[in-house]
């Protein structure tokens, strides 16, 4: 019997159950904050490292900017401050005294980064300037949910400056494709729709916003990452200018982009089942656990030998020899945490030269010869592909074409509606929004960037969203 509420019975409760019982995170003492527990943080560390490697491959370098931002900075780009005003946390006192100027707790860093860019950039030789930071941000959330919406969360945010609009446009899309989409598919095993945000949905202060949208098991969409073309809005607000090759003084063109611990929420809701979490093998802190089912002659020695062999093969493996804890309890715990592969070994298994092999992605369990355990590295690669295949089938099965706004509203209530943008438009988007369905992004059939939203062949993806 499952220790979780079944997904079909109550998906939101199932989600909270998984987070708690897989020991991923818990609510912090201040409403809307969260404590990320070691298993959840270890998964985040692996994903963070994979994304960081891809970011650096695009030429960006890591830096760090202050958590506290002068309130005056936020007022320098009107659309930006208007978009973030409801979410701001403001510090008014420090050291027992009222501050001369209130400080905003970082909701995003465009303003404070650009105050530095204005000092760092003077010539075309300083460009492009490509900066990324890993940090925490605070956005006062009225309806918090662990990993999906919290008042404080972890993320990376990139900020760049370029000599031309074309260079900024190309870089924003490069981040979307080579960093975010690639990491989501290859590491998280989650396929995503990539497209352009509508004017209604774009980032406050951006000219164009691009996003990666995933489809969760309950049919809702989740915005998993965004990349924004900021034009010259912040450059003009902060006076970021450079002297070009002809000696002319010009404003830079900019981008910003980010993903957060929300990606862990996506992993839970795409791959999790009624038995708990299923962690993609590439992200699993422990890819295999060797479980001593019962003490007996040669069992610990055999289990230790298997662990050592798997380590030599490059598998992240752990020995569970806690025989004082019931076998059933331990197996449920490993299943809840989503450990990809489990090897169970007892006295009879050792005597017969065999072990029980369980694969979390396949929901398979079989008795195999001990020599077959050498195949575990390949099984892990196969299971990574299996999870991606299952997630792709989920996304495609939940996506249907719509011939009208009314039909899109019906489909969007339980999945993703794909409707020609010309048949939807701003008026249709407004009607969908009133029904709780939003246009997640605009896409083309050939997956090329949507340069002209009003052109032929542009579809709107409409769904209920987290």
N, C-alpha and C positions, 0 to 999 in steps of 0.2 A: 504493500500500500504506500502511495506517495506521501511524503511529509509536506508537500506543497499544495496549495489551492490550485486545482487544474486551470490551465490558461483559458479554456473555453468557458469556464464557470465565472471567472473574475480575473481578467488580465491585469488590471492595476494592482490587485492584491497579490497575485502571483509574482509580479515584478518586485514588489517590496519584500515578499517572502524570500525570493532568490538572493537578493542583496544581503538580507540579514543572515540567512542560514548558510550561504556560501562564504560568509564573513568578508564581504567586499567593502562595506562602508556602513556607517550609522549616522544618525542625526547628531549635530553638535549642540552645545548648550545654548547657543544663540539661534533663534529661529531662522531657518534657511541656510545654516552652515552645515558642513558635513565633516566627519572624521573618516578618512580613507584608511581602511585597515591594511595590514601587510600584504595579504593575498591580492587585494584590489590594487594596491600601489605597485606591487611587483609587475602586474600585467601592464599598468600604465607606464612603468619605466621601460619595458621592452618596446611598447608602441612609441613612446617618446623618442627612444634611441633610433628606431627605424625611420620616423618622420624627420628627426634632426639630420640624419645622414643624407636624406633626399634633399632637404633644404640647403645644406652646405654644398651639395652637388650643383645647385643652380648658381652658386657664387655668393650667397648670403653668408654673413658672419654674425655670430651671437654677441649680444651686448646686454646691458641691464640698465633700466631707467627707474627713477624713484616711484614708490607706491603713492606718495602724496603729491597732488598736483594743485598749483595755485588756482583758486576758483576763477580768477580772471582769464586764465588760459582757455577754460571751457567756453567762455563767452565770445571768443574771437572768431569762431566759425558758427554762424547762427543756426544753420540746419542741424549741425552736429549736436549742439547743446540742447536744442529743442527735442531731438530724438532721445537723448539720454536723461533729460531732467527728471522724469518720474522714477528713475532707477538709482539716482545718485545718493551716496552716503557722504556726508560732509562733516569734517572735523572743525569744531569751533573753539575748542579749548585745548591747551597743552601746557604742561608744567604748572597746573593750577591757575592759569591765567587765560583770559579770552585772547584769541589770536587776532593780530592786527588785520590779517586777511584769512578768511576760511580756506581750508584745503580740502579738495575732493579726493576721496579714496579711489584709486585708479579703477574706472569702469572699462577703459581701453586707453591706449597711449598715444593716439594720433597727435594730441596737442603738445604733450611734453616732449615727444620725440621730435616734432617739428620745430620746437624752440631750439633744440640742439642742432638740427639740420641747418637752420638759418645761420648758425655760427660755423658749421663744418664745411659748407658749400660756398664757393666763390667763383669757381671756374669750371668749364666743361671737363677739365681733367679730373675733377672730383666725382664725376658721374660715370656710370650709374653708382649710386650709393645704396647698398643692399644690406639691411639690418634686420635681425630677428632677435626676439627675446622670449625666454621661457619664464613665466611669472604666474602670479595669482591676480584675479580681478574681483571687484565687488560691484554687483548690480542688485539693488534691493528688490528681491523677488517676493511677490505677493502670494504666489501659489507654488511653493517649493516642492521639488521631487528629486530625490537623490540622483546625481549624475546628470539628469536632464535639465533641471532648473534649480539652481541654488544661489544663495546670495553671494557666496564666494566659491570660485572654482579655479582650477588650474588650466592653463592653456599656453599656446605659443601665439605670438603676434608678430607678423612681419611688416616692415615699413620700408618703402624704397622711393628713390627719387631718380628721375631720368631726364634726358635732354629733350625727348620728343614724346608726343602722345602715342605714336606707333610703338615705340620701345616699351613704354609702360603697359600698353595693351597686350603686347606679346608676352611680357613677363607675368602679368596677372594670369593669363591663360596657361603659361608654363607651370606656375605653382598649382593651379587647379588640376592639371593633367599629370605632370611628372611627379608631383609631391603628394597631393591629397588623394586623387583617384587611384594612383598606383599603390599607395599605402593601404587604402581601404580595401582594394581588391586583393592585393598580395599578402598583406599581414592580417587584416581583420576578416578576410574572406567574405566581404560584403560588396556586391555590385551596386553602383549608384547611378542615378540620372545626373547628368551634368548640363547645366543650362544657365540662362540669364534670368535674373530676377526682374519682375515687373517694377514699374515706378512705385507702386504701392508697397512693395516688399523690399526694396533696395535699402542698403545701409545708409544711415543718416550722415549726410555729407559727401556721399559718393555720386559719381556720374553714372557708373554702371556697376552692378554687383553680379557676380557669378557664384553659383552654389553647387554643392554635391548633395543630393537628396536620396536618402535610403528609405526602403519600405519595411516596416516592422511586421511582426507576425499577426498583429491585430488589424492590419491594413492601413494604419496611420503612417504618415510620412514624418521623417525626422531630418531636419537640416543638419548635416554632419560637418560641413566646412564651407567657408566663403572666401572669395577673393574679390577685391574691390578696385576699380579704377577711380581714383579720386580727382582726376583732372588736375586743375590748378587751384582748386578751392582752398586747400590748406596752405599752399604755397603763397597765395595772395594774402591770406589772413596773417601769416607769420613772416612774410617778407623773404621767402626762400628764393633767391635769384642767383644766376650764374652768368658769367661772361662767356659767350659762345666763341667759336673759331674766328668769327668776323669782328669780334670786339663788341658785339651787341649784348646788352643786359636783358636777360630773359628769366621768366619764372620756370621752375622745374615742373615736370609732370610726375604724378605719384600713384603708388598703389599701397594697399594694406590687405592683410589676409590672416586667417587664423582658424585653428581647430582647438578643441578643448577636451576635458574629461567626459564630455557628453558622448564621445566615441565609445566609452565603456558602456554607457546606457544602450547604445546601438548594438553592441556585441551581445548584451544580455537579451535584448528584445528580438534580435534576428536569429540567434543560434540556440537560445535557451529552450528547454522543453519541460515537461511536467516532472522530470526527475532532477532538474536544477540547471546549472550553468553548463555550457559546452564551450570551452576555450579553444580557439584555433591553435593548433600545435606550434605555429611560429611565435605565438605570443605567450604560450603557457610557461609560467615560471618553472613548473615541474611538468615535464612532458610524459613521464612514466613513473609510476609508483610500484615498487615490489612489496607486496603484502605478505607477511608471515601469517598464515592462517592459524596455525597452531604449532606450539613448540614441539620439537622431537629431534631425534638423532639426525644430524647433518642438515637440518632445515636452515638455521641461521647461516651456516657456512655456505650453503648453496645460494641462498638469497643474496648474501654479500657478494659472492662471485658474479651473480647476474648483474648486480648494481655496478660493479667494477667494469664488467665487459661493456655495459651500455654507456658508461661514462667515456670509455675509450673510443666508442663509436660516435661520440659527440652528442649523446642524448642527455638532457637535463633530467636526472633521475633521483629518486628518494627512496630510502628503505623505511618501511613501516613495520617495526618489530614489536609494537605495543600489544603484546598478547594478553596483557591484563585488561585491555578494552575489548569488548565483544567484537567478533569479526563483522557481524551485521552492522553495527554502529560505524565501524571504520569504513566499510564499503559504501555506506550511504553518504558519509562525509566526503569521501573522494569523488563520488558521483555528483554530489551537490556542488562541489568546487569546480567540476568540469575538467578534472585531470584527463588528458586525452587517452592514455593507455594505462591499464592496470594489470599487473601480473600477480596472481595468487598462488601461494606455495605452501603445502603442508607435508607432513611425513609421508603419506601415501604417494603424493606427487614426486617427492624426491626418490622414493624407492622405485617408482615406475619411469623415472627420467622424463617427467612431463611437468606442465604448469597450466593453470587456467589463464587465458588471455582475454581481457575485456577491452573493447574499443568504444570510447564514448560517442564518437561521431557516427559510428555504424550501428550503435545499439546492438552490438554483437558480442557474444561470449562463447569461447570454445576451449577445449583442452588440446594443447599442442605439445609436440616434443620440445625439450629444452633447446635443442639446436635451432628451432624455428624462431626463437627470440632474437636471433641475429638479424631478422628481417624488420625489427621494430623501426629503425630509421626510415625505411621505405614506407612502412605502414603509416607513419606520421605524415609523410608527404602526401600519401594517398588520402588520408583523412582531411588534410587541409583542403585538398581539391574537392573532396566530398562535401564539406561544409559550404564551399563557394558554389558548388552545383545546386545544393539544396536552397541556398539563399537566392540564387538566380531564378530558380523555379518559383520560389515564393514571390519575388518581385514581379515576374512575368505573369504569374497566375492571378495576381491582384491588380493588374493593369489592363484596362479595357478602353476601347475607343468609344467616344461619345459623339452623337450627332447634333446635340443641342445643349444649351446651358442647363435646362431642366434634367436632361439625362445625365449630364456631368455631375449635377448635384446629387442625384441618386447613387451613381457609381462612387462618387467621392465620399459617401457616407460610410463605405466599407472597404474601400480600396483607392486606386488611383485612376482618375478619368483622364483620357488623352483627347483633347478637343482642339480643332484648329483655332488658333488665336484670333483669326479674322471672324470666326463665328462666336467668339466669346467677348473679346475686347474689354475695355475698362468698365463698361456698363454691366457686362456679364460677370466680371470679376467682383463687382460690388454686390450683385445679387447672390453669388456664391458665398461671399463673406457673411452675409446676413444669415445664411443657413449653416454657418460654422465650417465651410469648406473654403480653403484658400488656394490660390494659384501658386504652386511651389516654385516653378521656374518655367521658362520657355525653352523648347528644344527643337532641333531639326532632326529629320529622319536619318540624315547622314552623319549626325553627331558633330557637325562643324559648328563653330561659334555663331550665335544669332546676332549678326551685325545690324540687321533691320527687322525689328519685331513685326512690322506690318507686311513683310514679304510673304510670298507663297511658301508653303511647306513648313511653316512655323506652328508648332503645337504648344498648347498650354497643358501642364500637368496639374490637375486639381485634386486635392485630398484634404481630409482632416489631418491636423498636424500637432505634434507635441511642441 
